[in-house]
């Protein structure tokens, strides 16, 4: 097994650890949860870097890496929705999770019709991802509705807006293929 795939697998194995630590009834649990999330985020960056640097890209890695990312983000957002228990956290979380489902399906379909490059990851998608990771981290490590968590909520809303914008861009790029024989 290649090193990047091991790191991606580790990220998936960290998900139950992340959830378990999140629910621990200790004062240090939020910070520990944030550390697990940070390690997962670091392995996301590191596996991509090493795959390119060591020329260890693989079809398995290309499949597993986005799955690991989406699982970690969706589960993190679900925990935050429960923890904050307010509609203003639920709305951006639903937007982000919903977009991930739509774009994953779109990419899969575009690959089937040989036009995967039309919906390749964009710069705005990378900024959106960085903001949502920052938002999740800030909201996990602090008590709800503190100054730091409000900064996380603001970052979550900006990420949700960028999520909608990037989804629009992907759908616009795919529209010619989608609209054939409508």
NUNU-142573 format. One record per residue (C-alpha): y, z, x; residue number from 1; residue in three letters. Coordinates in nm, 3 decimals, always signed. Example, Ala and Ser with C-alpha at 12.3 -4.5 7.8 and 13.67 -1.06 7.14 Angstrom:
residues 2
yy|zz|xx|i|aa
-0.450|+0.780|+1.230|1|ALA
-0.106|+0.714|+1.367|2|SER
//
This chain:
residues 182
yy|zz|xx|i|aa
+0.000|+0.000|+0.000|1|UNK
+0.345|-0.090|+0.130|2|UNK
+0.604|+0.181|+0.206|3|UNK
+0.855|+0.063|-0.060|4|UNK
+0.580|+0.074|-0.326|5|UNK
+0.483|+0.425|-0.216|6|UNK
+0.845|+0.534|-0.257|7|UNK
+0.867|+0.373|-0.601|8|UNK
+0.542|+0.544|-0.703|9|UNK
+0.684|+0.873|-0.576|10|UNK
+0.987|+0.820|-0.801|11|UNK
+0.758|+0.786|-1.101|12|UNK
+0.563|+1.097|-0.998|13|UNK
+0.892|+1.287|-0.976|14|UNK
+0.961|+1.229|-1.348|15|UNK
+0.732|+1.506|-1.479|16|UNK
+0.862|+1.735|-1.203|17|UNK
+1.218|+1.653|-1.312|18|UNK
+1.139|+1.736|-1.677|19|UNK
+0.954|+2.056|-1.587|20|UNK
+1.233|+2.183|-1.363|21|UNK
+1.494|+2.091|-1.628|22|UNK
+1.329|+2.329|-1.874|23|UNK
+1.280|+2.620|-1.635|24|UNK
+1.462|+2.930|-1.766|25|UNK
+1.628|+3.014|-1.436|26|UNK
+1.990|+3.004|-1.328|27|UNK
+1.903|+2.772|-1.038|28|UNK
+1.714|+2.521|-1.256|29|UNK
+2.009|+2.283|-1.319|30|UNK
+2.081|+2.250|-0.949|31|UNK
+1.711|+2.204|-0.870|32|UNK
+1.689|+1.941|-1.145|33|UNK
+1.987|+1.765|-0.988|34|UNK
+1.813|+1.774|-0.650|35|UNK
+1.500|+1.612|-0.796|36|UNK
+1.721|+1.348|-0.960|37|UNK
+1.905|+1.291|-0.629|38|UNK
+1.576|+1.250|-0.440|39|UNK
+1.462|+0.998|-0.702|40|UNK
+1.792|+0.812|-0.670|41|UNK
+1.765|+0.810|-0.292|42|UNK
+1.410|+0.670|-0.306|43|UNK
+1.543|+0.396|-0.536|44|UNK
+1.793|+0.291|-0.272|45|UNK
+1.549|+0.344|+0.017|46|UNK
+1.262|+0.143|-0.132|47|UNK
+1.488|-0.159|-0.185|48|UNK
+1.637|-0.126|+0.163|49|UNK
+1.296|-0.095|+0.330|50|UNK
+1.145|-0.377|+0.125|51|UNK
+1.411|-0.613|+0.258|52|UNK
+1.433|-0.467|+0.610|53|UNK
+1.056|-0.456|+0.668|54|UNK
+0.993|-0.775|+0.471|55|UNK
+0.763|-0.578|+0.240|56|UNK
+0.868|-0.719|-0.094|57|UNK
+0.583|-0.769|-0.338|58|UNK
+0.525|-0.872|-0.699|59|UNK
+0.398|-0.519|-0.769|60|UNK
+0.717|-0.369|-0.627|61|UNK
+0.935|-0.617|-0.815|62|UNK
+0.761|-0.504|-1.136|63|UNK
+0.740|-0.129|-1.066|64|UNK
+1.089|-0.065|-0.926|65|UNK
+1.285|-0.147|-1.244|66|UNK
+1.023|+0.035|-1.454|67|UNK
+1.070|+0.350|-1.245|68|UNK
+1.449|+0.321|-1.272|69|UNK
+1.448|+0.274|-1.648|70|UNK
+1.201|+0.557|-1.704|71|UNK
+1.409|+0.801|-1.500|72|UNK
+1.735|+0.702|-1.668|73|UNK
+1.592|+0.701|-2.022|74|UNK
+1.422|+1.039|-1.977|75|UNK
+1.733|+1.188|-1.817|76|UNK
+1.952|+1.065|-2.101|77|UNK
+1.704|+1.197|-2.360|78|UNK
+1.717|+1.541|-2.198|79|UNK
+2.097|+1.533|-2.191|80|UNK
+2.113|+1.428|-2.557|81|UNK
+1.898|+1.728|-2.643|82|UNK
+2.090|+1.964|-2.416|83|UNK
+2.435|+1.864|-2.536|84|UNK
+2.324|+1.810|-2.897|85|UNK
+2.633|+1.613|-2.999|86|UNK
+2.687|+1.263|-3.126|87|UNK
+2.937|+1.183|-2.853|88|UNK
+2.660|+1.215|-2.595|89|UNK
+2.402|+1.041|-2.814|90|UNK
+2.612|+0.727|-2.866|91|UNK
+2.652|+0.626|-2.499|92|UNK
+2.291|+0.729|-2.429|93|UNK
+2.164|+0.504|-2.710|94|UNK
+2.384|+0.218|-2.587|95|UNK
+2.249|+0.249|-2.233|96|UNK
+1.883|+0.285|-2.336|97|UNK
+1.912|+0.008|-2.597|98|UNK
+2.069|-0.229|-2.347|99|UNK
+1.792|-0.163|-2.098|100|UNK
+1.532|-0.259|-2.359|101|UNK
+1.722|-0.575|-2.459|102|UNK
+1.784|-0.691|-2.103|103|UNK
+1.427|-0.614|-1.993|104|UNK
+1.295|-0.826|-2.280|105|UNK
+1.550|-1.098|-2.203|106|UNK
+1.452|-1.107|-1.835|107|UNK
+1.084|-1.123|-1.923|108|UNK
+1.141|-1.408|-2.166|109|UNK
+1.370|-1.596|-1.926|110|UNK
+1.102|-1.564|-1.656|111|UNK
+0.848|-1.714|-1.896|112|UNK
+1.069|-2.017|-1.953|113|UNK
+1.143|-2.050|-1.580|114|UNK
+1.505|-1.938|-1.595|115|UNK
+1.486|-1.585|-1.455|116|UNK
+1.769|-1.654|-1.209|117|UNK
+2.008|-1.698|-1.506|118|UNK
+1.982|-1.323|-1.570|119|UNK
+1.966|-1.187|-1.215|120|UNK
+2.124|-0.848|-1.147|121|UNK
+2.501|-0.877|-1.132|122|UNK
+2.767|-0.680|-0.946|123|UNK
+2.885|-0.521|-1.270|124|UNK
+2.526|-0.412|-1.333|125|UNK
+2.521|-0.235|-0.999|126|UNK
+2.851|-0.058|-1.073|127|UNK
+2.718|+0.041|-1.416|128|UNK
+2.405|+0.184|-1.257|129|UNK
+2.602|+0.382|-1.000|130|UNK
+2.830|+0.526|-1.270|131|UNK
+2.543|+0.620|-1.498|132|UNK
+2.363|+0.792|-1.210|133|UNK
+2.681|+0.984|-1.124|134|UNK
+2.726|+1.077|-1.491|135|UNK
+2.369|+1.199|-1.526|136|UNK
+2.392|+1.399|-1.206|137|UNK
+2.719|+1.568|-1.305|138|UNK
+2.591|+1.647|-1.654|139|UNK
+2.258|+1.784|-1.530|140|UNK
+2.386|+2.020|-1.263|141|UNK
+2.655|+2.189|-1.473|142|UNK
+2.676|+2.376|-1.798|143|UNK
+2.777|+2.156|-2.092|144|UNK
+3.148|+2.122|-2.154|145|UNK
+3.271|+2.251|-1.821|146|UNK
+3.526|+2.056|-1.617|147|UNK
+3.255|+1.888|-1.409|148|UNK
+3.043|+1.800|-1.712|149|UNK
+3.349|+1.642|-1.880|150|UNK
+3.386|+1.423|-1.570|151|UNK
+3.020|+1.329|-1.618|152|UNK
+3.080|+1.252|-1.985|153|UNK
+3.376|+1.031|-1.891|154|UNK
+3.160|+0.849|-1.634|155|UNK
+2.887|+0.811|-1.899|156|UNK
+3.134|+0.645|-2.137|157|UNK
+3.260|+0.410|-1.866|158|UNK
+2.897|+0.328|-1.782|159|UNK
+2.828|+0.259|-2.152|160|UNK
+3.126|+0.023|-2.169|161|UNK
+3.008|-0.157|-1.855|162|UNK
+2.660|-0.161|-2.008|163|UNK
+2.789|-0.350|-2.311|164|UNK
+2.993|-0.584|-2.092|165|UNK
+2.700|-0.664|-1.862|166|UNK
+2.471|-0.716|-2.163|167|UNK
+2.725|-0.961|-2.303|168|UNK
+2.731|-1.146|-1.970|169|UNK
+2.352|-1.165|-1.952|170|UNK
+2.322|-1.283|-2.312|171|UNK
+2.596|-1.541|-2.259|172|UNK
+2.418|-1.672|-1.948|173|UNK
+2.088|-1.690|-2.139|174|UNK
+2.237|-1.832|-2.461|175|UNK
+2.168|-2.200|-2.384|176|UNK
+1.798|-2.122|-2.340|177|UNK
+1.795|-1.881|-2.635|178|UNK
+1.965|-2.119|-2.872|179|UNK
+1.735|-2.417|-2.809|180|UNK
+1.555|-2.517|-3.128|181|UNK
+1.717|-2.245|-3.339|182|UNK
//
